[in-house]
Amino acid sequence: MNPWIALTLAIAAEVIATSALKASESFTRPLQSLVVVVGYAVAFYLLSSVLKAIPVGVAYAIWAGLGIVLITLVAWVVHGQRIDLPGMLGMGLIVAGVVVLNLFSKSSVH
């Protein structure tokens, strides 16, 4: 599998698992708890396969940065949580960092 596709799927699985973590209510809801465990297992398996082709620092920066932004969007849409202007600016800087890594850094090539 293309490592960039695998990284995208790993990020999606992590976002789903983290979203389900809130819904699991401290692992008291079985279905949501199962989604958490399976989601994180899939996410870490895919991330580990990505590290064969993408340097760990680059892969983790993209994983963490996009994960933070996507979880914040899910929290806003699904849970009605708000983010203020400094928070939005910070999210923009995270996205900008991921873009710079992908477009300009030679570190992303193994």
C-alpha positions, 0 to 999 in steps of 0.5 A, spaced: 500 500 500 502 507 498 505 509 504 501 516 504 494 512 503 496 508 509 498 514 513 491 517 511 487 511 513 491 511 520 489 518 521 482 517 520 482 511 524 485 515 530 480 520 529 475 515 529 477 512 535 479 518 539 472 521 537 469 514 540 473 515 546 469 520 549 462 517 547 465 510 550 464 514 557 470 511 560 469 505 557 462 504 560 459 503 553 461 496 550 460 498 542 463 505 543 469 502 547 470 496 541 470 502 536 476 505 540 480 499 541 479 497 534 480 504 531 487 505 535 489 498 533 488 499 526 491 506 526 498 504 530 498 498 525 498 502 519 502 507 522 507 502 523 507 500 516 508 507 514 515 508 518 518 503 513 517 508 507 516 515 511 521 517 516 518 517 523 519 524 525 515 526 518 510 521 519 509 523 526 508 530 525 503 529 520 499 524 524 499 528 530 498 535 526 492 533 522 489 528 528 489 535 532 485 539 527 481 533 525 479 532 532 478 539 534 473 539 528 469 533 530 469 536 537 466 542 534 461 539 529 459 533 534 459 535 541 458 543 540 465 545 543 467 551 541 474 554 539 477 561 540 481 565 535 487 563 538 485 556 537 484 557 530 490 561 529 494 555 532 490 550 528 492 554 522 499 554 524 499 546 525 496 545 518 501 550 515 507 546 518 504 539 515 504 543 508 511 545 509 513 538 511 510 535 505 511 540 499 518 543 501 522 538 506 526 533 503 526 530 509 519 526 507 523 522 502 526 516 505 
